[in-house]
C-alpha cells in the first residue's frame, strides 16, 4: 500500500511492520520512512502524538492481519481468532492522530466472516465514535491494471464528511500472465540466483513499466520441489490443476478429491493470474516451465516494479509477495481520494 500511496504523491512518514524480514524489505525500498518493526500494540499514543502536524492533509492507511478473515483459513476463520481483533489498534491510531483520511484494506472474506461482524464494527466505530463518513466496497485488482484476479475489501473514511466513490474499472482489456512475465528469464526447479538479465523485449507496456531502465532484475528464486512433484507438473496443462494428475502419482494424498481447485494450478499465459496468495503452498505452476513461480514472477503479477527487492530467505520473500496489496490497486484508491476532494 505504501508504494501505491507514494505513486499517488503521498509522503509516508511512519510504517508499522511486526515481521522482521518484511520490515527489512520495507526499509530497503522506502527510504525516508520510519519503520516501527514491532507489534502495533507496543506503539504508544505518545509516539503517535509526535506525528501530528498543524498543516497539510494527513492519512492513516493499512491492512490489519487477515488470517481470521481469509477464505483459505477455515480452521480459525471466526471471531474467536485473536488476530481478527487487531483492527482495534488500527482504529486506536486513527483516534489519536485524527487524520483527514482513513483507508482500510482487507481480504474479501472480512465482509461475511462472523456474519459481517467485523466490517460492521469498523464502520460503527469510525462513524459513531470518531465521526467519520465511510465509503466501502470490493475492488478487483484486474480492473486497475494488475494482471491478477484478486478481489479485496476497501474502506475509505473522511473526517470532513466527504463521500468518496471508490475507483471504477480503469482498463478495457485485462492484462494477462504473458503480458506480465514473458520477458523474465527461464529458470530451473530450485533456482537460487538473485540477479539475472531479461530474456527478451518487454511483451507489453505493463512489463516495460515494471522494468524501467534496468538491464537485469533480482529475486529469481524458485522453490526446489521433489522429483515426485515435478512428475506431477508434466501432466498439467495451462489452466489445469491436481485433477489432471494421474491417481498413481497422488498416492501420498489420503483423499485427493479434497484438494481445492487452486492446488497444482498451472497459470494460463492468455488470462490474468489467479490469486497470488500462498503460492508455494498451493504449488502454482509456471505456464510453460515445469516448476513453481519465482519470487520475481509473482511480484510482477502483483505489480511490483523490478527495482523493488525482497529480503530474507525464499520462504519469507514468497510470503511478503503473497501478502501484499498490489501497488497499482492501492494507487487507484489513493488517486480516487485525491481526484474527488479538493480542500478549500
Secondary structure, DSSP 8 states (H G I E B T S, - for coil): -HHHHHHTT----EEE---HHHHHHHHHHSTT-EEE-S-GGGS-HHHHHTT--SSS--EEEE----TTT-TT--SS-STT-GGGGTHHHHHHHHHHH--SEEEEEEEGGGGTGGGGHHHHHHHHIIIIIS--EEEEEEEEGGGGT-SB--EEEEEEEETT-----------SS---HHHHHTTS----TT-EE--EE-SSS-SSHHHHHHHTT-SEE--EE-----HHHHHHHTT--TT--GGGS-GGG-TTSTTGGG--TTTT-B--TTS-B---SSHHHHT-B-SSSSSB--HHHHHHHHT--TT----SSHHHHHHHHHHS--HHHHHHHHHHHHHH----
